[in-house]
Amino acid sequence: MTAIVTVRVQHEDFDTAAEIAALSHGRTDIGAVVSFSGLCRGNDHDTPIAALTLEHYPGMAEAEIMRHAEEAMARWPLQGLTVIHRHGRIKPGENIVLVVTASSHRQAAFEAAEFLMDYLKTNAPFWKREETADGGSWVEAKSHDDAATARWTS
């Protein structure tokens, strides 16, 4: 069967269950589906967050995510994957990102999903601005996220 790779950057919300079903429907070669859903938090270290605004470079963001999706497909025996990343103003509790990986066995699906999320967290061309009662501020990169990504280069 043909591997299915879907990458979307969109303003609209997504339905996690529908995306998993779309990737795995009718596929008897899939034995494991791993999904990660990233949601907007309502606070960061006890500071209430009213919303996140995610900006991106249209065209470049999709191409960069696809490049890493193709790398995941080459590194692990996957039957398919889906990456959806939202942009725009996102309120607490709303979806931000979805990564779904499908493989014959769980280890490949887990590792590929982790690889993709580590990349998205550190290198995807998105910029986040948190809205708080004090105004807003751009979210800085975190060293522990960089360390998580670095493990995939060794």
Order of alpha helices (4+ residues) and beta strands (2+ residues): beta-alpha-beta-beta-beta-beta-alpha-beta-beta-beta-alpha-beta-beta-alpha
